[in-house]
Amino acid sequence: MLQSEHDSSESRQEESSTMVSSIHSRRLKNLSLGVLVLQTTSLVLTMRYSRTLKEDAPRYLASSAVVSAEVIKIIVCTLLVFMENNFSVRAMNQLLKDEIVRKPLETMKLAIPAGIYTLQNNLLYVALSNLDAATYQVTYQLKILTTALFSVSMLGRRLGSYQWLSLLLLMAGVTLVQWPMATGGDSEQKVLSGSIQFVGLMAVLMACISSGFAGVYFEKILKETKQSLWVRNIQLGLFGFVFGTIGMMVYDGQRVTQSGMFQGYNKITCTVVVLQALGGLVIAVVIKYADNILKGFATSLSIIVSTLISYFLLEDFNPTGVFFTGAALVIAATFMYGYERKPASGSAVKV
């Protein structure tokens, strides 16, 4: 009888523990959803606002913002490595020497994705200088297509039938979103508007291709070596800083010489830089709690929020039936792509 009561007590404790664990897991998922939506939309909207804000002072240099974000990222990742090593400066220095300085070939492997990510970050500024946030958000989901194709070719992954169908839906949706609409006004204004949208579209497409390749390449490197994600991102940040600085001096060297690297910076600019630097770090922390359905919801909510804010606050977007149809197809494709996909062990998260 005592044994029976003991077993019953253990059973109740297990049920209680399971219930508490379930509630905790649900809260973590809800928090992850909120963080993913906030990060995805806040960067895009603030970047778009900063690139269209009309001021008397000169606009800040996008190349300078990219370099500044890399510096912040290096500092934050170094602090995280410091924490991982129990706040020991000696242990951290030894780790960084062993993994970065004494393994030059391993470190040089990161030069390729770092250069591509630097290009991608600059392209995003170009895209959001020429496209509204809603159109950008939907079109940028083409990175699912490029990532899938590079995963098949570089990692040998196999895609299910639902995933291939979702990629077709994705392309159809983006095509509808970018479909030219008949607008009023003179022909010169139409040509100007069309050329601006074309520049934005090309920038997004190039960013999607670079994002897909660099992401898969980075994942392959992470799988081949057992190394801290933060150390890898320090390596990426160092190369990104070098490439970003070279790009800044090549394209904006004269303006930097005349007015300085931080010309045109204001509170909005600083917010954009911090969001770009820390956004990936936040995602790296919460992504393990987010399953494919949750990420699909996050993408859908981000598109909806960007559309509403672009229309009501930024007032740079006029939605049409064709846009909503295309956006619906893209959202459906996002859910569909994650339906059969199994999470890969040791999947990478670029910061």
Residue pairs with C-beta under 8 A, 6 or more apart in sequence:
25 289
28 289
29 289
29 290
29 291
29 294
31 286
31 289
32 286
32 287
32 289
32 290
32 294
33 290
33 294
33 297
33 298
33 301
35 282
35 283
35 286
36 283
36 286
36 287
36 290
36 294
36 295
36 298
36 302
37 298
37 301
37 302
37 305
39 275
39 279
39 282
39 283
40 137
40 298
40 299
40 302
41 137
41 302
41 305
41 306
41 309
42 275
43 272
43 275
43 276
43 279
44 128
44 133
44 136
44 137
44 302
44 306
45 133
45 306
45 309
45 310
45 314
46 268
46 271
46 272
46 275
47 124
47 125
47 128
47 272
47 275
47 276
48 128
48 132
48 133
48 136
48 310
48 314
48 316
49 268
49 314
50 60
50 268
50 269
50 272
51 59
51 62
51 125
51 128
51 129
52 129
52 314
52 316
53 59
53 268
55 264
55 266
57 263
57 264
58 255
58 259
58 263
58 264
59 264
60 262
60 263
60 264
60 265
60 266
60 269
61 248
61 252
61 255
61 256
61 261
61 263
61 264
62 122
62 125
62 126
62 129
63 122
63 244
63 247
63 248
63 251
63 252
64 248
64 252
64 256
64 261
64 262
64 263
65 125
65 269
65 272
65 273
65 276
66 118
66 121
66 122
66 125
66 240
66 244
66 247
66 248
66 276
67 241
67 244
67 245
67 248
67 261
68 262
68 273
68 277
69 121
69 273
69 274
69 276
69 277
70 118
70 237
70 240
70 241
70 244
70 277
71 237
71 241
72 273
72 274
72 277
72 278
73 233
73 237
73 240
73 277
73 278
73 280
73 281
73 351
74 234
74 237
74 238
74 241
76 277
76 278
76 281
77 230
77 231
77 233
77 234
77 237
77 281
77 351
78 92
78 234
80 230
80 281
81 92
81 95
81 96
81 228
81 230
81 231
81 234
82 88
82 89
82 92
84 228
84 230
85 91
85 92
85 95
95 228
95 231
96 231
96 234
99 106
99 107
99 227
99 228
99 231
100 107
100 231
100 234
100 235
100 238
101 107
106 225
107 235
109 221
110 218
110 221
110 232
110 235
110 236
110 239
111 239
112 214
112 217
113 214
113 217
113 218
113 221
113 236
113 350
114 235
114 236
114 237
114 238
114 239
114 240
114 243
115 239
115 240
115 243
116 210
116 213
116 214
116 217
117 210
117 214
117 236
117 240
117 350
118 239
118 240
118 243
118 244
118 247
119 206
119 210
120 206
120 207
120 210
120 211
120 214
121 244
121 276
122 244
122 247
123 203
123 204
123 206
123 207
123 210
124 203
124 207
126 199
126 200
126 203
127 136
127 140
127 200
127 203
127 204
127 207
128 136
128 200
129 200
130 196
130 197
130 199
130 200
130 203
131 139
131 197
131 200
131 201
131 204
132 310
132 314
132 316
132 317
133 306
133 309
133 310
133 314
133 316
133 317
134 303
134 306
134 307
134 310
134 311
134 317
134 319
134 323
134 327
135 177
135 178
135 200
135 317
135 323
136 200
136 204
136 306
137 302
137 303
137 306
137 307
138 173
138 174
138 177
138 303
138 323
138 326
138 327
138 330
139 174
139 177
139 178
139 201
139 204
139 205
140 204
140 207
140 208
141 170
141 173
141 174
141 299
141 330
141 333
141 334
142 170
142 171
142 174
142 204
142 205
142 208
143 207
143 208
143 211
143 212
143 215
144 166
144 167
144 170
144 333
144 334
144 337
145 167
145 170
145 171
145 208
145 212
146 208
146 209
146 211
146 212
146 213
147 211
147 212
147 215
147 216
148 159
148 163
148 167
148 212
148 337
149 212
150 212
150 213
150 215
150 216
150 217
151 157
151 216
152 158
152 159
154 216
154 217
154 220
155 216
155 219
155 220
157 344
159 167
160 340
160 341
161 340
162 336
162 337
162 339
162 340
163 336
163 337
163 339
163 340
163 341
165 336
166 332
166 333
166 334
166 336
166 337
166 339
167 333
167 337
169 329
169 330
169 332
169 333
169 336
170 329
170 330
170 333
170 334
170 337
172 326
172 329
173 325
173 326
173 327
173 328
173 329
173 330
173 332
173 333
174 326
174 330
175 326
176 322
176 323
176 325
176 326
176 329
177 322
177 323
177 326
177 327
177 330
178 197
178 201
178 326
179 322
179 326
180 194
181 320
181 322
183 190
183 193
185 193
214 350
215 348
215 350
218 232
218 236
218 348
218 350
219 344
219 347
219 348
221 232
221 348
222 229
222 232
222 346
222 348
223 346
223 348
229 284
229 348
229 349
229 351
233 280
233 350
233 351
236 350
236 351
248 256
248 261
249 256
255 263
256 263
280 349
280 350
280 351
281 351
283 349
283 351
284 349
284 351
287 349
290 298
291 338
291 343
292 338
292 339
292 341
292 343
293 335
293 338
295 334
295 338
296 331
296 334
296 335
296 338
299 331
299 334
300 331
300 334
300 335
303 327
303 330
303 331
307 317
307 319
307 327
310 316
310 317
311 317
311 318
311 319
